[in-house]
Amino acid sequence: MNEGRHKYERYVLGSDESRWADAEEIKNAPTIKKINVEDDYCQGCGLPIISDGRTAYVDDSDTHTLIFGSTGSKKTRLFGMPLINMFALAGESFIATDPKGELHQKTSGLVATKGYNTIVLNLRDLPKGSFWNPLMLPYKLFHNGQIDEAVSMMNDFLNSLAEPQRTKMKDPYFIELGYSMALAYLLFFIETAAPEEANISNFANFFATKSSVEAAEKISRCLAEGSIASINLNGVLTNKEAERTFANVASCVSVMFNPFIIRKTLCQILSKSSFDIRDIGKEKTAIYIIVPDEKTALHFLVSVFIKQTYEVLINEAQQQTNKKLPLRLNFLLDEFCNLPTIPDMPSMISAARSRNMRFFLITQSMYQLRHKYGDDADTIKGNCENWAFLTSREYDLLTELSNLCGEAVYSGFDGGAKSRPLISISELQRLNKEKGEALILHGRHYPFVTSLPDIDEYAFKTYPTIKFKDMQLPQIPRYNANSIISEIENDKRPLPFSVEVLGHETFYSEHSTHISLLENAE
């Protein structure tokens, strides 16, 4: 009994005392792995907490990490680039957003020598990268009878397209009606297109040519009553001001698809997939998403890709006996808050750890996080047990960090106990950039100020950057909406969405051609 009282005495007494962790505490923590970056292989990787450029002590646990640093604070050079090299040495998969292409430039050579399947989604220089069709996954799910999962992915895709308009428009009325209209059209398209036709270019053209009231009513008559598509489209058509508002609604949707209408090369890149997302959790895969930081028009594609990948791999993990991916996947999201909101991000980050997935979120400020995710920002923060801070002028962030570090107790001139912040707001602003100083809040340990080397000061073995090759852009088979609608009207084609009304057995018997084609679809 006395032993127990002594063990928890500090809580009973209510002591507010805090202190700095020392290096030995960090090095001996259960989650810390010591690695030699000059080795060909290491048995752990994660947030570097102590490093001299040759030996590094990293957090190898499944903990998520939040990294704060204003522009020019060396977030990428102190954390992003070393992390990717460590992932490669440990043989773990990763997906990295790469705003300037620097991550690929600095790390792709080492990654290539480790036998990775390297994928580059190059939204800066479109022909120099991999192909990815954002509609193929929902298409496959839909035509394999997984309707709910397919609709969920279509919702995420359209939400990402609609978000820029939602943030600009004071009245969301038209954009929300437009969203319903776009979902109905997309469902019709996914149901009726052949696998080689199911791409964003064909869908954008389909909508552009069928966005009048008359065309929408004709499509509505081709939909099974009570289906998701019918409900969404009729919700627009039966609106009491349909005639007057339809043009405005269609205009909102057209703006959503403008990036595809005006960019032929982008449509070709997004017309097929040159990789299978399901392999990321099974074999060593490196994905660099190179996205322009000076233009945001294509940023929504990054959010769509991350969400699709997560959902597919969650399903893959569920197929495993231990409900985990065979190979750990690391999401390294540089400039995280410059991306459009990723749907369900709070629940994603909550569930990822138990599925063998980790998030490293790099952002400039707490304000950015709150502005982008609102109240959900607290959930995201709360699920990141590791915080790293470089510099900021943001008062709320500085105050929160100072408070989290606690109070240090010392003796005053009169011999009485005094207290002061372990690190003040002023001191937080003076961490030395040249020395790579960073404040680390690591799990349940005391705060620690580290000094990390620049990527050029690490002793990683260096290899030439893997150069981009111009891809041969494919021709896009044309989707003939007029012919399909005519076939439906003349009973030469099953009524779309009869699966939702009649059941999966009917669906499979009527769509056997689609099912067989899916296995060969790129």
Secondary structure, 3 states (H helix, E strand, C coil): CHHHHHHCHHHHHCCCECCCCCHHHHHCCCCEEEEECCCCCCCCCCEEEEECCCEEEEECCCCCEEEECCCCCCHHHHHHHHHHHHHHHHCCEEEEEECCCHHHHHHHHHHHHCCCEEEEEECCCCCCCCCCCCCHHHHHHHHCCCHHHHHHHHHHHHHHHHHHHHHHCCCCHHHHHHHHHHHHHHHHHHHHCCHHHCCHHHHHHHHHHCCCHHHHHHHHCCCCCCCHHHHHHHHHHCCCCHHHHHHHHHHHHHHHHHHHHCCHHHHHHCCCCCCCHHHHHCCCEEEEEECCCCCCCCHHHHHHHHHHHHHHHHHHHHCCCCCCCCCCEEEEECCHHHCCCCCCHHHHHHHHHHHCEEEEEEECCHHHHHHHHCCHHHHHHHCCCEEEECCCCCHHHHHHHHHHHCEEEEECCCCCEEEEECCCHHHHCCCCCCCCEEEEEECCCCCEEEECCCHHHCCCCCCCCCCCCCCCCCCCCCCCHHHHHHHHHCCCCCCCCHHHHHCHHHHHHHCHHHHHHHCCCC
